Amino acid sequence: MLRNALLWASTNRYLAQRLPSYGFVKRATRRFMPGETVEDAITEALTLEAHGIRTTFTLLGENVETDEQADAVAEHYLGVLARVREQGLDTEISVKLTQLGLDQDLDGARRRLQRLAQACEPGALVWVDMESSRYVDPTVEVFRAVRAGHANLGLCLQAYLLRTEQDLDDLLELSPAIRLVKGAYQEPAEIAYPRKADVDRNYVRLTEVLLRARAEGGGRPVIATHDPRMIAEAQRIARELELPRQQLEFSMLYGIQSEAQQRLAREGYASRTLIAYGSAWFPWYMRRLAERPANLWFVAKQLLR
């Protein structure tokens, strides 16, 4: 019930407009984001890289309403890529296609994504985030179209969707970079696994598919989870496949399980932190709380302060 309430809040326009104006709400967001500007993200990325942890930047926001707004997002990310290059950071970007105008024009979103892929440094990736289930087909379509000419493109897949196993099977022919998450949108039972235990089982199953493909020389799997059990399962599968530690990559959100991120990096695993920034943080923040309602205790402490 708590998770459903948080997911409902993530889609409520009134709350998104009113709550972020309160100082105590902004303070609570510091758990998950260092600030609202790319400079804030760069400052944290420099600190993390000193600990052997790479980063991924994502500008918060989705569902732009005009082509002009979509162009502005693309220009922002082009500027981010230039800043990252100046700083010499091992930082990638992750973008939602509805930020690039997917709702207005699929071809326009494809062209903007292609510009980002062309501007990306060799060896780095532009990640395509996955959004709610109604966007899966067009997102995969755009990903395939751009990746046909640009191998430096990765795709996020969500383990809680019933269709993801088939989607992954279809994509393996591309030897793709896949970032596997559990998923954080509210979906009906005919589309997504309603029980956490079922999501976890599917996450492990998909992890094994990804790591087996990696052991056979294909793709770049990124295991994006804070769940210690999922991390342990990924490590177990990698050992069984005799996969070198550096080829097992974990990704976590900024501010969550920071000690675990540093430990994994020290143990020789590839470790990457996703840093979110921007002013349109409310829906994303509510989904982060819904993923792990225990984080509400942190928010409660901010309220008491």
C-alpha positions in Angstrom: 0.0 0.0 0.0 2.8 2.4 0.9 4.6 1.7 -2.4 1.4 2.3 -4.4 0.8 5.6 -2.5 4.3 6.8 -3.4 3.9 5.8 -7.0 0.6 7.7 -7.1 2.3 10.7 -5.7 4.9 10.5 -8.4 2.2 11.2 -11.1 0.3 13.9 -9.2 0.9 17.3 -10.8 -0.4 19.3 -7.9 2.1 17.7 -5.5 4.9 18.1 -8.1 4.2 21.8 -8.3 3.7 22.5 -4.6 6.0 20.3 -2.5 9.3 21.1 -4.1 8.9 24.7 -2.9 9.3 23.7 0.7 12.8 23.8 2.1 12.5 20.7 4.2 11.5 18.7 1.1 14.6 20.0 -0.8 16.8 19.0 2.1 15.3 15.5 2.1 16.3 15.1 -1.6 19.9 15.5 -0.7 19.9 11.8 0.1 19.6 11.0 -3.7 21.0 14.0 -5.5 23.9 16.4 -4.8 22.2 19.4 -6.3 20.2 20.7 -9.2 23.1 21.7 -11.6 25.5 19.8 -13.7 28.3 21.5 -11.7 27.0 19.8 -8.6 27.1 16.5 -10.4 30.7 17.1 -11.6 31.9 18.0 -8.1 30.6 14.7 -6.8 31.9 12.7 -9.8 35.4 14.0 -9.1 35.2 12.8 -5.5 33.8 9.4 -6.5 36.4 8.9 -9.2 39.1 9.4 -6.5 37.6 6.2 -4.9 37.7 4.3 -8.1 34.0 4.7 -8.8 32.8 5.9 -12.3 29.7 7.9 -12.9 26.6 8.3 -15.1 24.8 11.7 -15.2 21.1 12.0 -15.9 19.1 15.3 -16.1 15.8 14.8 -14.3 12.6 15.4 -16.3 10.5 13.6 -18.8 7.6 14.2 -21.3 8.6 17.5 -22.8 5.8 19.3 -24.6 7.5 21.0 -27.6 10.2 20.4 -30.1 12.0 23.4 -28.7 12.1 21.9 -25.2 13.5 18.6 -26.7 16.1 20.5 -28.6 17.1 22.3 -25.4 17.6 19.0 -23.6 19.8 17.7 -26.4 21.9 20.9 -26.3 22.2 20.5 -22.5 23.5 17.0 -22.8 25.9 18.0 -25.6 27.2 20.6 -23.1 27.5 18.0 -20.4 29.6 15.8 -22.7 31.9 18.7 -23.4 32.3 19.5 -19.7 33.0 15.8 -18.9 35.7 15.8 -21.6 37.3 18.9 -20.1 37.4 17.4 -16.7 38.8 14.1 -17.9 36.0 12.2 -16.1 34.9 8.6 -16.9 31.3 9.7 -17.0 28.5 8.6 -19.2 25.0 10.1 -19.7 21.6 8.5 -19.4 18.6 10.1 -21.1 14.9 9.5 -21.4 13.5 9.6 -24.9 10.5 11.5 -23.8 13.0 14.3 -22.9 14.1 14.2 -26.5 10.6 14.6 -27.9 9.4 11.0 -28.2 5.8 12.1 -27.5 5.9 14.7 -30.3 7.9 12.9 -33.0 9.7 9.5 -33.0 12.0 10.5 -35.8 12.9 13.8 -34.0 13.8 11.8 -30.8 15.9 9.5 -33.0 17.8 12.4 -34.6 18.5 14.0 -31.2 19.7 10.7 -29.7 21.9 10.2 -32.8 23.6 13.6 -32.2 24.4 12.6 -28.6 25.9 9.3 -29.7 28.0 11.1 -32.3 29.3 13.5 -29.6 30.1 10.8 -27.1 33.8 10.1 -26.3 35.2 6.8 -27.7 34.7 4.0 -25.1 31.9 5.8 -23.3 28.1 5.2 -23.7 25.0 7.1 -24.1 22.4 5.2 -22.1 18.7 5.2 -23.1 16.5 5.0 -20.0 13.4 2.9 -20.0 10.1 4.6 -18.9 6.6 3.3 -18.3 5.4 0.3 -20.2 3.7 2.2 -23.0 7.0 3.5 -24.1 8.9 0.2 -24.3 8.1 -0.5 -28.0 9.0 3.0 -29.3 12.1 3.1 -27.0 13.4 -0.2 -28.3 12.6 0.9 -31.9 14.6 4.1 -31.5 17.4 2.3 -29.8 17.8 -0.2 -32.6 17.7 2.5 -35.2 20.4 4.6 -33.7 22.6 1.7 -32.6 22.7 0.4 -36.1 25.2 3.2 -36.8 26.5 3.9 -33.3 27.7 1.0 -31.1 28.2 3.4 -28.2 24.6 3.2 -27.1 23.2 1.3 -24.1 19.6 0.4 -23.1 18.0 0.1 -19.7 15.6 -2.9 -19.2 13.2 -3.4 -16.3 13.0 -6.8 -14.6 9.5 -6.3 -13.3 7.9 -6.3 -16.8 6.7 -9.6 -18.0 7.9 -8.9 -21.5 11.5 -8.1 -20.6 12.8 -11.7 -20.9 11.7 -11.8 -24.6 12.9 -8.3 -25.2 16.4 -9.2 -24.0 16.4 -12.4 -26.0 15.6 -10.4 -29.1 18.3 -7.8 -28.4 21.1 -10.3 -27.7 21.9 -10.5 -31.4 23.2 -6.9 -31.1 25.7 -7.8 -28.4 24.3 -4.8 -26.5 25.1 -2.8 -23.4 22.2 -3.4 -21.0 21.6 -1.8 -17.7 19.2 -4.1 -15.7 17.0 -2.5 -13.1 14.0 -3.8 -11.2 11.6 -1.0 -12.4 9.8 1.8 -10.5 6.6 2.7 -12.4 3.1 1.7 -11.4 1.9 -1.1 -13.8 -1.0 -3.5 -13.8 -0.6 -7.2 -13.0 -1.1 -8.2 -16.6 2.0 -6.2 -17.6 4.3 -6.4 -14.6 5.0 -8.9 -11.8 3.0 -7.7 -8.8 5.0 -9.6 -6.1 8.5 -8.5 -5.2 9.6 -12.2 -4.9 8.7 -12.7 -8.6 10.5 -9.6 -9.6 13.6 -10.8 -7.8 13.5 -14.2 -9.4 13.2 -12.6 -12.8 16.1 -10.2 -12.0 18.4 -13.2 -11.2 17.2 -15.0 -14.3 18.0 -12.0 -16.6 21.3 -11.4 -14.8 22.4 -14.9 -15.7 21.4 -14.4 -19.3 23.4 -11.1 -19.5 26.5 -12.5 -17.7 26.5 -15.7 -19.8 26.5 -13.5 -22.9 29.3 -11.5 -21.5 31.3 -14.7 -20.7 30.9 -15.7 -24.3 32.3 -12.3 -25.5 29.1 -10.3 -26.0 27.7 -7.1 -24.7 28.2 -5.1 -21.5 25.9 -6.0 -18.7 25.4 -3.5 -15.9 23.7 -4.9 -12.8 21.9 -1.8 -11.4 20.7 -2.7 -7.9 21.1 -1.9 -4.2 19.7 -5.2 -3.1 22.5 -7.2 -1.4 20.8 -10.5 -2.4 20.9 -9.5 -6.1 24.5 -8.4 -5.8 25.4 -11.7 -4.2 23.6 -13.7 -6.9 25.4 -11.8 -9.7 28.7 -12.5 -8.0 27.8 -16.2 -7.7 26.8 -16.5 -11.3 30.0 -14.6 -12.4 32.2 -17.0 -10.4 30.5 -20.0 -11.9 31.1 -18.6 -15.4 34.7 -17.7 -14.4 34.0 -14.1 -15.4 36.8 -11.7 -14.3 35.6 -9.3 -11.6 36.3 -6.2 -13.8 33.8 -7.6 -16.3 31.0 -7.6 -13.7 29.7 -4.1 -13.4 27.4 -2.8 -10.7 25.5 0.5 -10.8 23.8 2.3 -7.9 22.2 5.6 -7.2 24.1 8.4 -5.6 23.7 8.4 -1.8 22.4 4.8 -1.5 24.7 2.0 -0.2 27.7 4.3 -0.6 29.9 2.0 1.5 28.8 -1.0 -0.6 29.8 0.9 -3.8 33.2 1.6 -2.4 33.7 -2.0 -1.2 32.8 -3.4 -4.6 35.3 -1.0 -6.3 38.0 -2.1 -3.8 37.3 -5.7 -4.5 38.0 -5.2 -8.2 34.4 -5.0 -9.6 33.5 -2.2 -12.0 31.5 0.2 -10.0 29.4 3.1 -11.3 27.2 5.7 -9.6 24.2 7.3 -11.3 24.0 11.0 -10.3 20.7 12.7 -11.0 20.4 16.4 -11.0 17.9 19.1 -12.2 14.9 21.0 -11.0 12.3 18.4 -12.2 13.1 15.9 -9.5 9.8 15.3 -7.7 8.4 12.3 -9.8 11.8 10.7 -9.8 12.2 11.2 -6.1 8.9 9.6 -5.3 9.8 6.6 -7.4 13.0 6.2 -5.5 11.1 6.1 -2.3 8.7 3.6 -3.7 11.6 1.3 -4.7 12.7 1.2 -1.0 10.1 2.6 1.4 12.6 2.3 4.2 14.1 5.5 2.8 11.1 7.3 4.3 12.9 7.1 7.6 15.5 9.3 6.2 12.9 11.8 5.1 11.2 11.7 8.5 14.5 12.7 10.1 14.7 15.7 7.8 11.2 16.7 8.8 12.1 16.5 12.5 15.1 18.7 11.9 
